[in-house]
């Protein structure tokens, strides 16, 4: 379940991020999808220093913004510091 109307570009971008969130949550020892959904829901509404203190949710309106959010999540998955 997403926070956005199903089938919209924004919902599709969020779903892609949800898959990355699952990897992050599993990496840190959590094991179920609801934990990942909650983590992403919390994280996406917080200012992110790696995104110039912009809230990630505000970047999901465009492919370019969503790509920047995705890059931050991939850095979390791989352990690469921005």
N, C-alpha and C positions, 0 to 999 in steps of 0.2 A: 504494500500500500504506500502510495506516495502522497506528498503534501500538495500536489498539483493535479489539475484536471488531466485525466488519462488521455494519452494520445497526442498531447501537445508537445512541442519541441522542448519546452522547459521541463516537462515531466520526463521525457526521454533522456535529457541531460542528467537529471537527478538520478534516474535509475542506473545510468552508467556509473555515477559516483557511488551509488549504493554498493555496487560490486567491489569497488576499491575499498570502501569502508569495511566490508566483510573481511577482506584480506588484513586490514589493519587490526581489527578486533581479534581475529584469530591469531595474529602475530603476538598480541599482548596477552594471550591466554584465555580470552572469552570464547565461547563456543557456539552461540546460536545467533540466528539472523536478527532476532528482535533486539539483541544488544547492539548489533551493527546499525540497525535502523535508528535506534535511540541515540547512539553516538553521533551519527551523521546529522540527525535532526538538531542535536545540541550544538555541534561544531559549526554547522553551516550558518548559524545565526550569531556567531561571535566574530568580533573583529580579528583579522588574521594578519599578523606582522609580515608574513611572507607575501601577502597581497596588498602591501602598503596600508595596512589597518582597515581594509575594506571587508565587509561581511561577505563571505563567499556566496550567500544566497543572492546578493545583488548582482552577481556576475553571470547568473544562469540565463539571462535574457538573450545572450548571444553565444554563438559557437566559440568565438574568440575568448570571451570571458570564462565560459565553461572549461575551455582547454587550460586556462591558467589555473583554475581550481583543481582540475585533474592533475596537473603537474605537481601541485603542492601535495596532493594525496599520494601520488607515486613516490615522491621524495620521502614521505612517511613510511611507505611500504618498504622501500629499499634502504632506508636509513641515511640517505644523502641529505646533508645539511644545505639549506639554501644560502 
